[in-house]
Amino acid sequence: MNLVWDNDRGATGLTWLKNANLADTVDFGVTGIAADGTMTWAVAQDWITAMNAANYAGTNGWRLWSALNSNGTDPCEGFNCTGSELGHLFYTEGGLSQGQSITSSTALTEHFTNMQSSVY
C-alpha cells in the first residue's frame, strides 16, 4: 500500500504518502528537485500539481501539509507546533518531543519508508 492513514482521521482526515521522500524517486516530470528529493516551496507546488495530474494512487486531491494551527490561525513555526498537520504527525502520532529526529519514532518508521531525519 502506498498510503498511510492518520490514526486520528476523525480529527485530521489526513492520508499521507507511505514513501516519505517520493520525490527522490518520482519527479512527475518536474525539474528543480535535488538528488536527495528536496526542493523549494515553488518546486514543491509544481510537484504536487504534477502528482495530481498523474492521479497518483488513484487520487488528484494531493496537497502539501498545512503549517497553520488547527484553528486556522497563524502559521506555526519552530518547536511544539502540535496543532499543525505535520506537528500532529510528529508529536501526537509519532510520540516525539522537541529536538528528536522524526526517524527516531518507531510509531512512524513502522508505517513510513524513505524518511529523512531533518528536512521536513
C-alpha positions in Angstrom: 0.0 0.0 0.0 1.3 3.4 -0.9 -0.7 5.3 1.7 -0.8 5.8 5.4 -3.9 7.0 7.2 -3.6 9.2 10.3 -4.7 7.2 13.4 -6.8 10.3 14.3 -8.6 10.6 11.0 -11.7 11.8 12.7 -9.8 14.9 13.8 -7.4 15.4 10.9 -8.8 13.4 7.9 -5.2 13.1 6.6 -3.8 10.5 4.3 0.0 10.5 3.9 2.3 9.0 1.3 4.0 5.9 2.7 7.2 6.9 0.9 8.1 10.0 2.9 10.5 11.1 0.2 8.7 10.1 -3.0 10.2 13.0 -4.9 13.6 11.3 -4.5 12.4 8.6 -7.0 9.4 10.0 -8.8 9.6 13.5 -10.2 6.4 13.6 -12.3 8.4 15.5 -14.9 9.1 18.4 -12.6 12.6 19.9 -12.8 14.4 21.6 -9.8 14.2 18.6 -7.4 17.6 17.9 -5.8 19.2 14.5 -6.0 18.0 13.8 -2.4 14.4 14.7 -3.1 14.5 18.1 -1.5 13.0 21.1 -3.3 12.0 24.7 -2.9 8.4 25.7 -2.0 7.7 26.8 -5.6 9.0 23.5 -7.0 7.0 21.5 -4.3 3.9 23.3 -5.6 4.7 22.3 -9.1 5.4 18.7 -8.0 2.0 18.4 -6.2 0.3 19.8 -9.3 2.0 17.2 -11.5 1.3 14.5 -9.0 -2.4 15.4 -9.1 -2.4 15.5 -12.9 -0.9 11.9 -12.8 -3.7 10.9 -10.5 -1.1 9.3 -8.2 -2.5 6.4 -6.1 -5.9 7.0 -7.7 -6.5 10.5 -6.4 -6.0 14.0 -7.6 -6.5 15.8 -4.3 -2.9 15.8 -3.0 -1.6 18.9 -1.3 1.3 19.9 0.9 0.5 19.8 4.6 -0.6 22.9 6.4 1.6 24.8 8.8 -1.4 26.6 10.2 -2.6 25.9 13.7 -5.6 23.5 13.8 -8.0 26.5 14.3 -6.7 28.0 11.0 -4.7 30.9 12.6 -1.1 31.9 12.1 1.5 29.6 10.7 3.2 27.7 13.5 7.0 28.0 13.4 9.7 26.3 15.4 9.1 23.6 18.0 5.9 22.4 19.7 3.5 23.1 16.8 1.2 20.4 17.9 -1.8 22.0 16.2 -0.4 21.9 12.7 -0.8 18.9 10.5 2.9 18.0 10.5 3.1 18.8 14.2 0.2 16.4 14.8 2.1 13.6 13.0 5.4 14.4 14.8 4.2 14.9 18.3 0.9 13.0 18.6 1.2 10.1 16.2 5.0 9.9 16.5 5.2 10.4 20.2 8.2 12.6 19.7 9.5 15.6 21.7 11.3 18.8 20.7 14.7 18.1 19.3 14.1 14.5 18.4 14.6 13.3 14.8 11.4 12.1 13.1 13.3 8.9 12.2 13.7 8.0 15.9 10.0 7.3 16.2 9.2 3.6 15.9 5.5 4.5 15.6 6.4 6.4 12.4 9.2 4.2 11.0 6.9 1.2 11.1 4.5 3.0 8.7 6.7 5.2 6.6 9.6 4.4 4.3 12.4 6.5 3.0 12.2 9.0 5.9 14.8 11.7 6.2 16.0 12.9 9.6 15.6 16.7 9.2 14.2 18.2 6.0 10.6 18.3 7.0 
